[in-house]
């Protein structure tokens, strides 16, 4: 693996007039790209979890809108069509702040250039989407540098879900810190929660770390507390999908449980996220929209039903970790610490 380039397998990129999205539902068994030529295909890829992770969803959102404009033949009804492209993307998933942040950024470029020729506008929107991708990789590497000193030699670091290259433009937030520490020749090991029901930890995080040669052990989600009680976890680092103005953090379901356990056992609990994940319009975690997905995703593992017929399932994709359970938030500009509300206001 070329460490300076991030992963060889890119989660998302432009190819000619199409957006290529790595289908993460097939990993680690198969590497397959979805070729998206329409905005609806990008939105479907986001909704169906072919691409996931807040920063990656933001990149996909920007590329999806740009792709929609690429398909226009004239400027007739341009503003209405552009708004529709944004609406299609916005309806794909509700929790990840980066999706809406990226749409807002694309809207600003559109408003500033809508009087120009269609070809110029197409190029500017495509360029902006590509810039968001490139900036994300650079920001993730800065997050890694800001947080790598948290990991000491011999530590065991627990992470939840996947906040790595696959969840971003190609480097990672929580895994960006882990990557940066490993590149600095700090020797440690990682424990990855499997993260039911999509198994992002077992399938994606473990796959990424194996590519890097970083020692990783996968555990079932309900094992984490026992390991903490045994003194076998030294540090917890997770990603984020939206951070409220007071620091309350939405992340993959199960994160809140880890934070409560970490507090009980005096284990540092860090969140890693770029400033684009902060939402200052939301005062606290109670106002963060939490996506509820189909219970079928719990009832089935792949195509195999694991629950009896007639049994229902409940699946919230995210939960909210209250700010008082968070030790620090690692951003591209440094580590925010309590009082978080003041720190966030000063930085974001």
Secondary structure, 3 states (H helix, E strand, C coil): CCHHHCCCCCCEEEECCEEEEECCCCCCCCCCEEEECCHHHHHHHHHCCCCCCHHHHHHHHHHHHHHHHHCCCCCCCHHHHHHHHHHHHHCCCCCCHHHHHHHHHHHHHHHHHCCCCHHHHHHHHHHHHHHHHHHHHHHHHHHHHHHHHHCCCCCEEEECCCCEHHHCCCCECHHHHHHHHHHCCCCCEEEEECCCCCCHHHHHHHHHHHHHCCCEEEECHHHHHHHHHCCCCCEEEECCCEEECCCCEEEECCHHHHHHHHHHCCCEEEEECCHHHEECCCCCHHHCCCCEECCHHHHEECCEECCCCCCCCCEECEEEECHHHCCEEEECCEEECCCHHHHHHHHC
